[in-house]
């Protein structure tokens, strides 16, 4: 697993918003520090040098990573 960024919050739509700090692509999975699959990247938006990610949550564990580091496969 590679470091992806910091989970910021859960949007009203239910998606997990992440401040991206490394290169990634849509449709990748997001993991917590234990390797649990918590979300799938749906959209990348914002400025090119400091993008954000909108990800569809896959479990309730997504709420536990708010403010913490998340990883990609």
N, CA, C and O atoms as a DFTB+ gen file, in Angstrom:
292 C
 N C O
     1  1       0.841      -1.185       0.000
     2  2       0.000       0.000       0.000
     3  2       0.881       1.241       0.000
     4  3       1.959       1.264       0.594
     5  1       0.392       2.273      -0.684
     6  2       1.113       3.539      -0.769
     7  2       0.265       4.639      -0.145
     8  3      -0.961       4.634      -0.248
     9  1       0.937       5.575       0.500
    10  2       0.257       6.705       1.131
    11  2      -0.495       7.515       0.072
    12  3       0.057       7.818      -0.985
    13  1      -1.745       7.863       0.354
    14  2      -2.580       8.631      -0.579
    15  2      -2.823      10.048      -0.082
    16  3      -2.650      11.005      -0.837
    17  1      -3.222      10.197       1.181
    18  2      -3.529      11.523       1.708
    19  2      -4.255      11.441       3.039
    20  3      -4.200      10.423       3.729
    21  1      -4.936      12.527       3.390
    22  2      -5.645      12.636       4.663
    23  2      -7.158      12.668       4.408
    24  3      -7.636      13.450       3.587
    25  1      -7.894      11.826       5.108
    26  2      -9.359      11.828       5.010
    27  2      -9.884      13.063       5.728
    28  3      -9.617      13.253       6.914
    29  1     -10.626      13.900       5.018
    30  2     -11.093      15.168       5.570
    31  2     -12.450      15.039       6.268
    32  3     -12.582      15.415       7.433
    33  1     -13.460      14.511       5.564
    34  2     -14.800      14.395       6.138
    35  2     -15.687      13.550       5.239
    36  3     -15.301      13.173       4.132
    37  1     -16.884      13.260       5.735
    38  2     -17.908      12.596       4.942
    39  2     -18.872      13.691       4.454
    40  3     -19.451      14.414       5.264
    41  1     -19.037      13.808       3.142
    42  2     -19.930      14.823       2.560
    43  2     -21.389      14.448       2.783
    44  3     -21.693      13.317       3.162
    45  1     -22.288      15.393       2.550
    46  2     -23.722      15.126       2.696
    47  2     -24.179      13.992       1.783
    48  3     -25.142      13.289       2.090
    49  1     -23.490      13.818       0.666
    50  2     -23.821      12.748      -0.276
    51  2     -23.405      11.371       0.245
    52  3     -23.777      10.343      -0.322
    53  1     -22.627      11.365       1.334
    54  2     -22.145      10.116       1.905
    55  2     -20.760       9.725       1.417
    56  3     -20.213       8.705       1.835
    57  1     -20.198      10.529       0.539
    58  2     -18.861      10.224       0.010
    59  2     -17.769      10.718       0.952
    60  3     -17.926      11.715       1.657
    61  1     -16.671       9.995       0.939
    62  2     -15.495      10.346       1.731
    63  2     -14.657      11.338       0.926
    64  3     -14.325      11.071      -0.229
    65  1     -14.312      12.476       1.521
    66  2     -13.504      13.501       0.865
    67  2     -12.084      13.406       1.420
    68  3     -11.874      13.405       2.633
    69  1     -11.124      13.328       0.514
    70  2      -9.715      13.128       0.893
    71  2      -8.860      14.214       0.261
    72  3      -9.023      14.534      -0.917
    73  1      -7.950      14.780       1.044
    74  2      -6.946      15.724       0.544
    75  2      -5.815      14.876      -0.002
    76  3      -5.058      14.274       0.760
    77  1      -5.699      14.828      -1.325
    78  2      -4.738      13.953      -1.990
    79  2      -3.327      14.525      -1.903
    80  3      -3.115      15.712      -2.154
    81  1      -2.360      13.672      -1.545
    82  2      -0.972      14.107      -1.442
    83  2      -0.042      13.246      -2.290
    84  3       1.178      13.361      -2.174
    85  1      -0.599      12.384      -3.138
    86  2       0.202      11.608      -4.074
    87  2      -0.621      11.328      -5.324
    88  3      -1.844      11.467      -5.319
    89  1       0.051      10.938      -6.375
    90  2      -0.621      10.693      -7.651
    91  2      -1.520       9.470      -7.568
    92  3      -1.157       8.465      -6.955
    93  1      -2.697       9.556      -8.185
    94  2      -3.635       8.436      -8.181
    95  2      -4.543       8.524      -9.398
    96  3      -4.461       9.473     -10.178
    97  1      -5.398       7.539      -9.552
    98  2      -6.350       7.540     -10.660
    99  2      -7.722       7.101     -10.155
   100  3      -7.842       6.487      -9.094
   101  1      -8.751       7.427     -10.931
   102  2     -10.112       7.043     -10.561
   103  2     -10.249       5.531     -10.562
   104  3      -9.486       4.824     -11.220
   105  1     -11.225       5.048      -9.821
   106  2     -11.553       3.623      -9.691
   107  2     -10.539       2.808      -8.899
   108  3     -10.592       1.579      -8.921
   109  1      -9.621       3.463      -8.201
   110  2      -8.715       2.764      -7.287
   111  2      -9.400       2.620      -5.939
   112  3     -10.320       3.372      -5.620
   113  1      -8.955       1.663      -5.155
   114  2      -9.507       1.470      -3.822
   115  2      -8.675       2.201      -2.787
   116  3      -7.478       2.422      -2.969
   117  1      -9.337       2.576      -1.691
   118  2      -8.702       3.275      -0.580
   119  2      -8.749       2.369       0.649
   120  3      -9.755       1.711       0.912
   121  1      -7.645       2.345       1.394
   122  2      -7.504       1.476       2.554
   123  2      -7.157       2.280       3.795
   124  3      -6.594       3.370       3.700
   125  1      -7.499       1.734       4.971
   126  2      -7.052       2.344       6.224
   127  2      -5.664       1.788       6.555
   128  3      -5.115       1.004       5.781
   129  1      -5.093       2.185       7.696
   130  2      -3.733       1.768       8.032
   131  2      -3.604       0.268       8.282
   132  3      -2.502      -0.278       8.222
   133  1      -4.714      -0.397       8.560
   134  2      -4.696      -1.842       8.800
   135  2      -4.888      -2.655       7.523
   136  3      -4.821      -3.884       7.547
   137  1      -5.127      -1.968       6.414
   138  2      -5.322      -2.648       5.148
   139  2      -6.761      -2.994       4.833
   140  3      -7.024      -3.750       3.897
   141  1      -7.706      -2.450       5.605
   142  2      -9.128      -2.667       5.336
   143  2      -9.569      -1.780       4.182
   144  3      -9.292      -0.581       4.185
   145  1     -10.248      -2.351       3.201
   146  2     -10.767      -1.599       2.064
   147  2     -11.959      -0.779       2.549
   148  3     -12.953      -1.341       3.008
   149  1     -11.862       0.552       2.448
   150  2     -12.919       1.403       2.999
   151  2     -13.686       2.206       1.961
   152  3     -14.816       2.621       2.219
   153  1     -13.088       2.438       0.779
   154  2     -13.758       3.267      -0.228
   155  2     -13.169       3.029      -1.615
   156  3     -12.108       2.425      -1.770
   157  1     -13.895       3.526      -2.617
   158  2     -13.442       3.451      -4.004
   159  2     -13.478       4.858      -4.592
   160  3     -14.495       5.547      -4.503
   161  1     -12.370       5.283      -5.191
   162  2     -12.279       6.624      -5.760
   163  2     -13.283       6.768      -6.900
   164  3     -13.330       5.946      -7.815
   165  1     -14.078       7.822      -6.824
   166  2     -15.077       8.093      -7.846
   167  2     -14.682       9.302      -8.690
   168  3     -14.874       9.307      -9.906
   169  1     -14.126      10.332      -8.033
   170  2     -13.850      11.587      -8.732
   171  2     -12.642      12.280      -8.115
   172  3     -12.443      12.247      -6.900
   173  1     -11.844      12.904      -8.965
   174  2     -10.712      13.712      -8.521
   175  2     -11.004      15.139      -8.979
   176  3     -11.295      15.371     -10.152
   177  1     -10.926      16.095      -8.049
   178  2     -11.295      17.470      -8.390
   179  2     -10.416      18.466      -7.660
   180  3      -9.676      18.100      -6.747
   181  1     -10.498      19.733      -8.065
   182  2      -9.731      20.795      -7.428
   183  2      -8.501      21.150      -8.233
   184  3      -8.344      20.698      -9.367
   185  1      -7.624      21.958      -7.653
   186  2      -6.423      22.386      -8.371
   187  2      -5.480      21.207      -8.659
   188  3      -5.402      20.258      -7.879
   189  1      -4.783      21.282      -9.764
   190  2      -3.909      20.190     -10.187
   191  2      -2.805      19.915      -9.173
   192  3      -2.466      18.755      -8.937
   193  1      -2.247      20.944      -8.576
   194  2      -1.135      20.747      -7.644
   195  2      -1.588      20.403      -6.223
   196  3      -0.753      20.124      -5.362
   197  1      -2.893      20.419      -5.967
   198  2      -3.414      20.086      -4.638
   199  2      -4.849      19.560      -4.747
   200  3      -5.782      20.197      -4.258
   201  1      -5.027      18.390      -5.392
   202  2      -6.389      17.893      -5.646
   203  2      -7.062      17.253      -4.434
   204  3      -6.427      16.947      -3.425
   205  1      -8.356      17.067      -4.574
   206  2      -9.160      16.353      -3.594
   207  2      -9.774      15.143      -4.280
   208  3      -9.884      15.097      -5.506
   209  1     -10.170      14.171      -3.479
   210  2     -10.787      12.952      -3.990
   211  2     -12.149      12.791      -3.349
   212  3     -12.319      13.013      -2.150
   213  1     -13.116      12.402      -4.161
   214  2     -14.437      12.024      -3.682
   215  2     -14.533      10.516      -3.877
   216  3     -14.383      10.020      -4.994
   217  1     -14.784       9.787      -2.792
   218  2     -14.790       8.323      -2.861
   219  2     -16.079       7.756      -2.274
   220  3     -16.592       8.254      -1.271
   221  1     -16.588       6.717      -2.907
   222  2     -17.783       6.031      -2.431
   223  2     -17.364       5.108      -1.291
   224  3     -16.500       4.249      -1.467
   225  1     -17.970       5.284      -0.135
   226  2     -17.614       4.449       1.018
   227  2     -18.142       3.031       0.827
   228  3     -19.218       2.822       0.267
   229  1     -17.366       2.068       1.299
   230  2     -17.731       0.662       1.174
   231  2     -18.151       0.049       2.499
   232  3     -18.734      -1.034       2.527
   233  1     -17.856       0.741       3.603
   234  2     -18.232       0.224       4.914
   235  2     -18.315       1.364       5.920
   236  3     -17.933       2.498       5.629
   237  1     -18.814       1.049       7.096
   238  2     -18.903       2.033       8.181
   239  2     -17.513       2.418       8.702
   240  3     -17.369       3.426       9.394
   241  1     -16.500       1.624       8.375
   242  2     -15.136       1.907       8.836
   243  2     -14.607       3.219       8.268
   244  3     -13.650       3.781       8.799
   245  1     -15.220       3.710       7.198
   246  2     -14.779       4.966       6.587
   247  2     -14.875       6.126       7.578
   248  3     -14.052       7.041       7.536
   249  1     -15.860       6.097       8.460
   250  2     -16.017       7.173       9.446
   251  2     -14.863       7.207      10.442
   252  3     -14.565       8.256      11.013
   253  1     -14.223       6.082      10.649
   254  2     -13.121       5.997      11.621
   255  2     -11.828       6.630      11.139
   256  3     -10.939       6.895      11.948
   257  1     -11.699       6.880       9.830
   258  2     -10.440       7.406       9.309
   259  2     -10.426       8.922       9.155
   260  3      -9.431       9.480       8.692
   261  1     -11.495       9.594       9.527
   262  2     -11.551      11.054       9.406
   263  2     -10.387      11.672      10.179
   264  3     -10.207      11.407      11.368
   265  1      -9.601      12.500       9.488
   266  2      -8.448      13.144      10.098
   267  2      -7.191      12.286      10.121
   268  3      -6.167      12.692      10.672
   269  1      -7.265      11.103       9.527
   270  2      -6.122      10.175       9.538
   271  2      -5.634       9.907       8.116
   272  3      -6.295      10.255       7.138
   273  1      -4.467       9.282       8.029
   274  2      -3.879       8.924       6.744
   275  2      -4.637       7.767       6.118
   276  3      -5.082       6.852       6.811
   277  1      -4.779       7.816       4.794
   278  2      -5.372       6.707       4.039
   279  2      -4.395       6.309       2.945
   280  3      -3.497       7.072       2.587
   281  1      -4.581       5.105       2.421
   282  2      -3.631       4.519       1.488
   283  2      -4.344       3.985       0.253
   284  3      -5.558       3.785       0.269
   285  1      -3.588       3.754      -0.816
   286  2      -4.136       3.211      -2.056
   287  2      -3.441       1.889      -2.368
   288  3      -2.400       1.564      -1.797
   289  1      -4.037       1.144      -3.281
   290  2      -3.444      -0.140      -3.657
   291  2      -2.392       0.017      -4.731
   292  3      -1.795      -0.970      -5.160
